[in-house]
Amino acid sequence: MHKNILLAFLLYGICSCASTSNSQGYIAPSEIKNFSKIVITREDALLYLGVSANIKLNGKKVGSLAKGSTEIFFAPEGRNFISITGTGSPGESTLSFNTKKGETYSLLISPRGGNTLVGGILGGALYMAIEADGTSGGLFSLKLNSSSEEQNKTVSDNENRLLELKDLYNKGLISVEVYEKRQLELLQ
């Protein structure tokens, strides 16, 4: 019985045909500034290589990703829900977060269950046999990698540290060697 399940998953993952598409409705270029940009990348992993990762934004299908591909979508400002399902598999991964207009958010889709083909198939089969209820989990996991808001905050923090460092040097509280060393560290 277990051999048949494993064989079915193996054949499904290898023989399926994954594709990448973006079916989000047209947004006029003049209106794009009123939306947030969602960049979704799917890992270039061997596991589930033949299964498309189907993407829903706020309950509406907007596209699908094959392994190693990236697509850009636009979301309204406020609370947004992004769901990922594997074609023909039960369960889904859902991520909910607040977006601001004009900001960019990067998300990553990864295979759930492991990084190796055998470990992933076993992990995926075990997960679906024991835990999948059709509303959580699924073949893929989804995580928020970064946002332009976070990146801007990091740049601003470094600028403040550089100004504080310069102030310490100008007051004669640190030597030129310490000033230059710390300055290089902050700029890297």
Secondary structure, 3 states (H helix, E strand, C coil): CHHHHHHHHHHHHHHCCCCCEECCCCCCCCCHHHEEEEEEEECCCCCCCCCCEEEEECCEEEEEECCCCEEEEEEECEEEEEEEEECCCCCCEEEEEEECCCCEEEEEEEECCCCCHHHHHHHHHHHHHHCCCCCCCCCEEEEEEEEHHHHHHHHHHHHHHHHHHHHHHHCCCCCHHHHHHHHHHHHC
